[in-house]
Structures are given as C-alpha cells and as structure tokens.
Amino acid sequence: MCKEQDTLNAAKDPSDGDYIMSRRVIQIEWNAYGNADIKDTFIRRGYELAGYGFDSRLPYDKRKVMLDGLRSNIDGFHPDYVFSYHYFPEISNVCEEANVPYIAWVYDSPVFDLYSPTVLNHVNHIFVFDRGVYEDFAAGGIPTVHYMPLGVAWRDYDNGYKCDVSFIGSMYSEPKHRLYDKFADISPYAHGYLDAIIEAQKHLYGVNILERFITPEIEAEMQKAYPTDPNSVNAMTPAKLYSQFVLSRQVTAIERREIMELLGKHSLSNCQMQSIHTHLYTHDKALYISGIVNKGPVNYGDEMYRIFATSKINLNITLRSILTGIPLRALDIMSCGGFLLSNYQEELCEYFVPGEDFDYYEDYEDLLNKVDYYLTHEKERRDIARSAHNKIRNEHSLDLRLDAMESYL
C-alpha cells in the first residue's frame, strides 16, 4: 500500500470532536466545481480564511496584477498554506518565492498544467484524484504529487422521483469540443487507424490504450493537421496530449451519444409497455436524440443535487482520460442519496461495493439490463442508494480529505 493510501486510511473521523486545529488559509477562488463546499468546510472548521480571486485565462498583464496582489496578501496575512481546487503554475511560483506551502487538489483529468516544470517547486503538495495519474508521476520520481481521492459534502434531500434515468454532463458535441474533426483531411490510412483504436478503446474499461498506439508515423500525420508545440513550459508529449485531450474525448463523445440513443429506443418490458423517461442535462441545448428529453444545462449546485436525488437512476459515463479515479459526478450523485449506475472504474469498486453502494455496467447490453432491473426493484435500489449516502458521510467527507492533505504540511 502506498504512503498516500496509508495517510488516507489514518485520517481522523470528523465526529471525534476536537480534531480541528485553527489555521490561516488563503483559498484561490475561481469558477470551479465544489469550490463553495470547500470554502464552507474551511469556515466550519474555524479557520481564518482569506479568499483571493484568480483567472488563469486572462492576458499576462492582468494575471501579473493578480499575482502581485497575492504576494501582498501572503505578506500581510501570513497563511499556513495557500489552497486551490486545481493546480496553477503561477500561484505555485508565488508560493515558492514566499516559502509558503501550496496545497492544490486536482479534481479533473487531464490537466495540462500538471506537466509544468513548476510541479517540482518544493512548497507544492499536489493531490490528484486519479491514482493512475499519480502512478505516472511517481514512476518519474516526482515527490510533490500525491494521491488523494475526491471528497464531497453530505446532503439530505427528499427523493420524490421525477424521472427514471438522468445523465448530467457534456456530450462533447459543441464545436469547441470537436477537436477530432481537425484530423478529417489526414491520410485515409492514418484516419482509419485512429478510428480503429478509438473503437477498440470504446469497448475497454479499466485501461486506456490510446497513447501507446500512437506510433511515430501516426503522430507525424496528426502534427500536420493539429500541430503541438512542445517547449520548456510543459513536459506533456504530443502523443499524451493527443490521446488525453483529443482521442479520449472522442471516445467519450461517441459512447455518450450511443448510450443516449439506446436509452431513447429502449422501453421497459412490463404488462403496460411503459416507456422509460430519460432526461439529459447538457450544454448543447440544440442536441436532439429521439426518445430523450434534453433539458439543457444545469448549474453545479442545489439544482444539480435535486436532479440526482429525484432521478431513479443516475448515470455516470466517465470521461475516458480519467484512468482509474472516481469522477466527481459519481460522488456527487451518492452524496445526496441518488442511485448511481456507472461504467467500470477501478477505484470506484475499491471504495464502494457493487450491488451494495452502487452498480456498474460491463457493456451496453448490461447497461440496458440493469436499467430494467433497478427500475423494477425499487426497494433494492433505494437500499443501495442509502448505503452509499451513509458511506459518503462517514468515509468520503471533505473534513477527512483535508485532514489527510494537511498531514503533509
């Protein structure tokens, strides 16, 4: 068992009472999922908290003003550490200059910024939720990157059901996500090769084969259509960039579309031939799939949690660049008493028991069979959701995760 796993297992139970010590923390504020819950947790723990806004997308001159302001805040506030729900290389550099610990908890994958040389800054304590990603960094001898599954706030909702099946997430159908289209004019052989490995990956859960099958010849074709520019500010190779940001996204786009189309055609087999009511919540409001109700986007927060709580079955269809980790969506579903039906994810099956806390499908046919099964076995479905709800509160709280991360200071 790795050191990170030992630390996680040794984290104290928040019900113990006097486990909290007062700290001074600067929290980087930006539009991140879950940021508000972490802020609430800091406040509830009695920390002296200073929020500081930062937007990495702004032009350099405006970012510089923000970074200068952060330097002043550190000098005046004297924090025990700076915290961000993501890793920001420029903030790491500011903390390095000030010799202040920087805790960055990464909730997404892939993250381009993780391949910055700043990852080696000695003040860093970077926690990634995907153990597969952590193992890559550990194999490279990077001591500042650690493994930490995500945690969530526990919520209690009345789950008066409003639909049978729900999926909340991107369908990657908007133009900005259609990166694979950039390869439309590469050689027929190279395009066919990429189509083939995408199709193979679609049928494989628990392993990502895409990067290893990008040969130098195929990479050269991809570079012609969508050039990358490896340089001193990022160590991500072209093959990793293409596999993580382009091909994995294309696999996910195809998979989510096909699953929604199957559910749209699928009817529950009973004496009344009642149709299954499936709701899709996605940014592409114009997307039409026969038999599916596209409800448009939903804000991350109370509205989303109520949808999870009032859907009989909530799907998690993991973005394929997440190697082994538990996606935030899966934890959010269970945190408010929703029933989770997911694709296979290695860590999901380690921390939660299939058939007791959630269930997973092995292929499309299994997905449809389990949708039918759980819609007709209400007590079992409710018992499973209740078990996961309790486990979230007792084993996957933000308090427990913060205890584990702060143990590195």
PLY file of the C-alpha trace (Angstrom):
ply
format ascii 1.0
element vertex 409
property float x
property float y
property float z
element edge 408
property int vertex1
property int vertex2
end_header
0.00 0.00 0.00
1.37 3.44 -0.95
2.11 6.14 1.64
-0.78 8.23 0.31
-3.21 5.36 0.94
-1.86 4.90 4.49
-2.40 8.60 5.19
-5.91 8.50 3.81
-6.83 5.50 5.93
-5.40 7.15 9.05
-7.41 10.36 8.64
-9.47 11.18 11.69
-13.23 10.92 11.85
-14.85 14.40 11.94
-17.22 13.12 14.63
-14.28 12.84 17.06
-14.89 16.44 18.07
-11.59 18.11 18.98
-9.56 17.07 15.94
-9.62 20.51 14.33
-6.74 22.93 14.84
-7.07 26.56 13.85
-5.28 27.52 10.64
-4.88 30.53 8.42
-5.59 29.74 4.77
-5.70 31.71 1.54
-8.15 29.98 -0.80
-7.84 30.69 -4.51
-11.31 31.49 -5.78
-12.31 30.70 -9.33
-15.23 29.08 -11.12
-14.51 25.51 -10.03
-16.96 22.73 -9.24
-17.08 22.18 -5.49
-15.12 25.31 -4.57
-18.01 26.66 -2.48
-18.26 23.44 -0.46
-14.56 23.57 0.35
-14.90 27.20 1.44
-17.81 26.26 3.71
-15.70 23.45 5.19
-12.82 25.83 5.98
-15.23 28.22 7.70
-16.97 25.47 9.67
-13.58 24.22 10.87
-12.96 27.65 12.36
-10.12 28.62 10.03
-9.14 32.21 9.38
-9.89 32.28 5.68
-8.92 34.81 3.04
-10.33 34.31 -0.42
-8.35 35.51 -3.42
-9.72 35.58 -6.97
-7.57 34.35 -9.83
-8.31 33.77 -13.51
-5.58 31.96 -15.46
-7.34 32.74 -18.76
-6.70 36.48 -18.54
-3.89 38.18 -20.50
-0.45 38.19 -18.89
-0.57 41.81 -17.73
-3.84 41.26 -15.83
-2.64 37.97 -14.37
0.52 39.75 -13.22
-1.57 42.28 -11.30
-3.45 39.40 -9.65
-0.22 37.63 -8.75
1.27 40.80 -7.29
-1.86 41.12 -5.20
-1.47 37.55 -3.99
2.11 38.32 -2.94
0.85 41.26 -0.90
-1.88 39.12 0.67
0.63 36.46 1.67
2.92 39.09 3.21
0.07 40.63 5.19
-1.97 37.54 6.13
0.86 35.07 6.86
-1.12 31.94 5.88
-0.25 28.43 6.97
-0.84 27.49 3.35
-2.43 28.58 0.08
-5.13 26.27 -1.26
-6.61 25.85 -4.73
-9.04 23.34 -6.19
-6.84 22.86 -9.26
-3.12 23.35 -9.84
-1.94 26.78 -11.05
1.78 27.01 -12.01
1.94 30.79 -11.49
0.49 30.51 -7.99
3.00 27.79 -7.20
5.78 30.16 -8.19
4.42 32.91 -5.92
4.26 30.45 -3.02
7.78 29.24 -3.80
9.09 32.81 -3.62
7.28 33.38 -0.31
8.23 29.93 1.05
4.57 29.22 1.86
3.11 25.70 1.38
0.78 25.34 -1.59
-1.92 22.65 -1.45
-3.52 22.03 -4.85
-6.27 19.42 -5.11
-6.86 18.37 -8.71
-10.41 17.24 -9.49
-10.16 16.92 -13.28
-8.19 14.85 -15.77
-6.37 15.57 -17.96
-4.79 18.73 -16.53
-2.27 20.36 -18.83
-0.76 22.45 -16.02
0.38 19.33 -14.14
3.12 18.91 -16.74
4.67 22.29 -15.95
8.23 22.30 -14.50
6.77 24.26 -11.57
5.39 20.97 -10.26
8.87 20.43 -8.77
8.65 23.55 -6.59
9.46 22.41 -3.06
6.41 24.15 -1.47
3.98 22.08 -3.55
1.65 19.45 -2.15
-0.32 18.48 -5.26
-3.07 15.89 -4.80
-4.55 14.08 -7.81
-7.74 12.05 -7.51
-6.78 9.60 -10.24
-4.33 7.01 -8.93
-3.34 6.12 -12.49
-2.09 9.70 -12.94
-0.33 9.64 -9.56
1.49 6.43 -10.52
2.78 8.08 -13.71
4.31 10.92 -11.67
5.63 8.56 -9.00
7.34 6.49 -11.70
9.04 9.69 -12.84
10.34 10.37 -9.34
8.18 13.46 -8.76
7.92 13.82 -4.95
5.44 16.72 -4.87
2.48 14.87 -6.44
0.37 12.65 -4.18
-2.77 10.56 -4.47
-5.99 11.75 -2.84
-9.50 10.69 -3.90
-12.07 13.43 -4.06
-14.38 14.19 -1.16
-17.81 15.81 -1.11
-20.30 17.45 1.22
-23.12 15.26 2.51
-26.66 16.38 1.60
-30.11 15.20 2.57
-32.92 15.53 0.02
-36.44 14.21 -0.30
-36.20 11.95 -3.36
-39.73 12.22 -4.72
-38.92 10.87 -8.16
-39.42 12.99 -11.28
-37.82 10.77 -13.93
-36.47 7.28 -14.45
-32.96 7.88 -15.79
-30.82 11.03 -15.81
-27.43 11.95 -17.16
-25.78 15.28 -16.38
-22.68 16.04 -18.40
-21.17 17.25 -21.63
-21.92 15.35 -24.82
-18.84 16.99 -26.41
-20.98 17.91 -29.40
-20.31 21.65 -29.37
-17.79 22.95 -31.97
-15.17 23.80 -29.31
-15.07 20.14 -28.28
-14.86 18.70 -31.80
-11.06 18.53 -31.83
-11.05 15.19 -33.60
-12.56 16.91 -36.64
-9.19 18.57 -37.18
-7.92 15.23 -38.50
-10.56 14.95 -41.22
-8.03 15.53 -44.03
-5.10 13.38 -42.85
-4.23 10.32 -44.93
-7.00 7.71 -45.22
-4.73 5.13 -43.58
-3.95 7.36 -40.57
-7.59 8.34 -40.15
-8.73 4.74 -40.37
-6.07 3.75 -37.84
-7.28 6.40 -35.38
-10.91 5.37 -35.91
-9.92 1.78 -35.16
-8.13 2.49 -31.87
-11.00 4.76 -30.81
-13.45 1.93 -31.48
-11.27 -0.54 -29.59
-10.96 1.83 -26.61
-14.72 2.28 -26.51
-15.12 -1.40 -25.61
-12.38 -1.40 -22.95
-12.99 -0.28 -19.38
-10.26 -0.04 -16.77
-7.41 0.57 -19.22
-6.54 3.34 -21.68
-4.65 2.09 -24.75
-4.71 5.23 -26.87
-1.33 6.78 -26.12
0.65 3.58 -26.59
-0.88 3.02 -30.04
0.06 6.43 -31.42
3.07 5.44 -33.49
5.66 7.99 -34.69
4.17 7.76 -38.20
0.63 8.40 -36.96
1.84 11.21 -34.71
3.54 12.87 -37.70
0.22 12.81 -39.59
-1.59 14.29 -36.59
1.04 17.03 -36.26
0.36 18.13 -39.84
-3.33 18.68 -39.13
-3.19 19.85 -35.50
0.37 20.90 -34.58
1.53 20.85 -31.00
4.46 22.87 -29.77
6.35 21.03 -27.03
8.52 23.53 -25.17
10.20 24.28 -21.87
7.00 25.31 -20.09
5.24 21.95 -20.42
6.50 18.38 -20.46
3.39 16.76 -21.95
4.42 14.83 -25.06
2.44 15.19 -28.29
1.27 11.56 -28.02
-0.04 12.13 -24.48
-1.67 15.42 -25.47
-3.42 13.85 -28.47
-4.53 10.78 -26.53
-5.77 12.66 -23.47
-7.32 15.81 -24.93
-8.47 14.63 -28.35
-8.86 10.87 -28.69
-10.19 10.18 -25.19
-12.71 12.94 -25.65
-13.79 11.48 -28.98
-14.29 8.04 -27.40
-16.40 9.64 -24.68
-18.45 11.65 -27.18
-19.26 8.52 -29.19
-20.01 6.46 -26.10
-22.33 9.01 -24.51
-24.19 9.55 -27.78
-24.64 5.82 -28.36
-25.86 5.23 -24.81
-28.39 8.05 -25.06
-29.62 6.72 -28.40
-30.01 3.22 -26.95
-31.93 4.54 -23.96
-34.09 6.59 -26.29
-35.17 3.44 -28.10
-35.46 1.31 -25.01
-38.76 0.51 -23.32
-39.32 -1.17 -20.01
-40.79 -4.63 -20.60
-43.87 -4.91 -18.45
-47.54 -5.52 -18.97
-48.20 -1.88 -19.78
-45.12 -1.42 -22.02
-44.38 1.77 -20.11
-41.69 3.93 -21.70
-38.58 4.85 -19.72
-38.34 8.59 -19.17
-34.73 9.61 -19.69
-33.55 13.17 -19.10
-30.31 14.60 -20.45
-28.79 17.75 -18.96
-26.10 19.14 -21.24
-24.78 22.46 -22.57
-25.81 21.70 -26.15
-29.45 22.74 -25.95
-30.00 22.03 -29.65
-28.91 18.39 -29.43
-31.79 16.10 -30.37
-31.91 12.38 -29.63
-35.14 10.54 -30.26
-36.79 9.37 -27.03
-34.56 11.55 -24.82
-35.67 14.80 -23.18
-32.83 17.31 -23.49
-33.32 19.65 -20.53
-30.32 21.84 -21.36
-27.54 22.79 -18.92
-27.85 22.71 -15.16
-25.82 24.74 -12.68
-23.42 22.96 -10.36
-25.14 23.30 -7.01
-28.53 22.75 -5.43
-30.35 22.33 -8.74
-28.00 19.56 -9.82
-28.21 17.76 -6.49
-32.01 17.82 -6.59
-31.93 16.21 -10.02
-29.68 13.45 -8.69
-31.95 12.91 -5.69
-35.15 12.82 -7.76
-33.93 10.51 -10.54
-34.45 6.80 -10.00
-31.18 6.02 -11.83
-28.27 8.43 -12.34
-25.71 7.52 -14.98
-22.00 8.15 -14.74
-20.28 7.78 -18.12
-16.68 8.62 -17.28
-14.52 10.83 -19.47
-12.02 8.30 -20.84
-8.95 10.36 -19.92
-9.74 9.53 -16.26
-7.69 6.36 -15.86
-8.73 4.74 -12.55
-10.17 7.53 -10.40
-13.69 8.18 -9.14
-15.19 11.11 -11.06
-16.66 13.94 -9.03
-20.04 13.28 -10.67
-20.21 9.80 -9.14
-19.52 11.10 -5.63
-21.97 13.97 -6.06
-24.72 11.52 -7.03
-24.17 9.41 -3.94
-23.72 12.44 -1.65
-27.37 13.44 -1.97
-28.92 9.97 -1.86
-29.07 9.32 -5.59
-28.69 5.85 -7.07
-25.53 5.52 -9.18
-25.14 3.31 -12.25
-21.66 3.76 -13.70
-19.23 2.33 -16.17
-16.48 0.28 -14.51
-13.86 2.40 -12.71
-11.19 0.60 -10.71
-11.20 2.91 -7.70
-14.98 3.12 -7.59
-15.00 -0.63 -6.99
-12.32 -0.30 -4.29
-14.05 2.32 -2.16
-17.65 1.25 -2.81
-19.19 -2.21 -3.11
-21.01 -3.02 -6.39
-24.53 -4.16 -5.64
-24.42 -2.61 -2.16
-23.44 1.04 -2.72
-23.83 1.42 -6.50
-23.69 -0.75 -9.58
-21.69 -0.73 -12.79
-22.33 -1.98 -16.31
-19.88 -4.00 -18.39
-21.24 -3.11 -21.84
-24.27 -1.55 -23.49
-26.42 -4.66 -23.17
-25.59 -4.92 -19.49
-26.46 -1.23 -19.07
-29.94 -1.73 -20.52
-30.49 -4.88 -18.46
-29.53 -3.09 -15.25
-31.73 -0.11 -16.07
-34.64 -2.53 -16.43
-33.69 -4.39 -13.27
-33.33 -1.41 -10.96
-36.46 0.31 -12.24
-38.43 -2.80 -11.24
-36.66 -3.43 -7.91
-37.37 -0.23 -6.05
-36.54 -1.37 -2.53
-33.18 -2.76 -3.59
-32.39 0.42 -5.50
-33.32 2.61 -2.51
-31.30 0.43 -0.11
-28.23 0.70 -2.34
-28.55 4.48 -2.62
-28.99 4.76 1.16
-25.88 2.66 1.80
-23.77 4.88 -0.47
-25.25 8.02 1.13
-24.11 6.86 4.56
-20.69 5.83 3.28
-20.13 9.26 1.77
-20.79 10.91 5.13
-18.61 8.51 7.09
-15.70 7.84 4.73
-15.56 10.47 1.97
-16.18 13.82 3.64
-14.24 16.97 2.88
-13.10 17.04 6.50
-11.42 13.66 6.18
-9.74 14.64 2.94
-8.47 17.95 4.36
-7.10 16.14 7.41
-5.19 13.80 5.10
-3.84 16.60 2.91
-2.80 18.76 5.86
-0.86 15.85 7.32
1.75 16.55 4.62
2.48 20.05 5.95
0 1
1 2
2 3
3 4
4 5
5 6
6 7
7 8
8 9
9 10
10 11
11 12
12 13
13 14
14 15
15 16
16 17
17 18
18 19
19 20
20 21
21 22
22 23
23 24
24 25
25 26
26 27
27 28
28 29
29 30
30 31
31 32
32 33
33 34
34 35
35 36
36 37
37 38
38 39
39 40
40 41
41 42
42 43
43 44
44 45
45 46
46 47
47 48
48 49
49 50
50 51
51 52
52 53
53 54
54 55
55 56
56 57
57 58
58 59
59 60
60 61
61 62
62 63
63 64
64 65
65 66
66 67
67 68
68 69
69 70
70 71
71 72
72 73
73 74
74 75
75 76
76 77
77 78
78 79
79 80
80 81
81 82
82 83
83 84
84 85
85 86
86 87
87 88
88 89
89 90
90 91
91 92
92 93
93 94
94 95
95 96
96 97
97 98
98 99
99 100
100 101
101 102
102 103
103 104
104 105
105 106
106 107
107 108
108 109
109 110
110 111
111 112
112 113
113 114
114 115
115 116
116 117
117 118
118 119
119 120
120 121
121 122
122 123
123 124
124 125
125 126
126 127
127 128
128 129
129 130
130 131
131 132
132 133
133 134
134 135
135 136
136 137
137 138
138 139
139 140
140 141
141 142
142 143
143 144
144 145
145 146
146 147
147 148
148 149
149 150
150 151
151 152
152 153
153 154
154 155
155 156
156 157
157 158
158 159
159 160
160 161
161 162
162 163
163 164
164 165
165 166
166 167
167 168
168 169
169 170
170 171
171 172
172 173
173 174
174 175
175 176
176 177
177 178
178 179
179 180
180 181
181 182
182 183
183 184
184 185
185 186
186 187
187 188
188 189
189 190
190 191
191 192
192 193
193 194
194 195
195 196
196 197
197 198
198 199
199 200
200 201
201 202
202 203
203 204
204 205
205 206
206 207
207 208
208 209
209 210
210 211
211 212
212 213
213 214
214 215
215 216
216 217
217 218
218 219
219 220
220 221
221 222
222 223
223 224
224 225
225 226
226 227
227 228
228 229
229 230
230 231
231 232
232 233
233 234
234 235
235 236
236 237
237 238
238 239
239 240
240 241
241 242
242 243
243 244
244 245
245 246
246 247
247 248
248 249
249 250
250 251
251 252
252 253
253 254
254 255
255 256
256 257
257 258
258 259
259 260
260 261
261 262
262 263
263 264
264 265
265 266
266 267
267 268
268 269
269 270
270 271
271 272
272 273
273 274
274 275
275 276
276 277
277 278
278 279
279 280
280 281
281 282
282 283
283 284
284 285
285 286
286 287
287 288
288 289
289 290
290 291
291 292
292 293
293 294
294 295
295 296
296 297
297 298
298 299
299 300
300 301
301 302
302 303
303 304
304 305
305 306
306 307
307 308
308 309
309 310
310 311
311 312
312 313
313 314
314 315
315 316
316 317
317 318
318 319
319 320
320 321
321 322
322 323
323 324
324 325
325 326
326 327
327 328
328 329
329 330
330 331
331 332
332 333
333 334
334 335
335 336
336 337
337 338
338 339
339 340
340 341
341 342
342 343
343 344
344 345
345 346
346 347
347 348
348 349
349 350
350 351
351 352
352 353
353 354
354 355
355 356
356 357
357 358
358 359
359 360
360 361
361 362
362 363
363 364
364 365
365 366
366 367
367 368
368 369
369 370
370 371
371 372
372 373
373 374
374 375
375 376
376 377
377 378
378 379
379 380
380 381
381 382
382 383
383 384
384 385
385 386
386 387
387 388
388 389
389 390
390 391
391 392
392 393
393 394
394 395
395 396
396 397
397 398
398 399
399 400
400 401
401 402
402 403
403 404
404 405
405 406
406 407
407 408
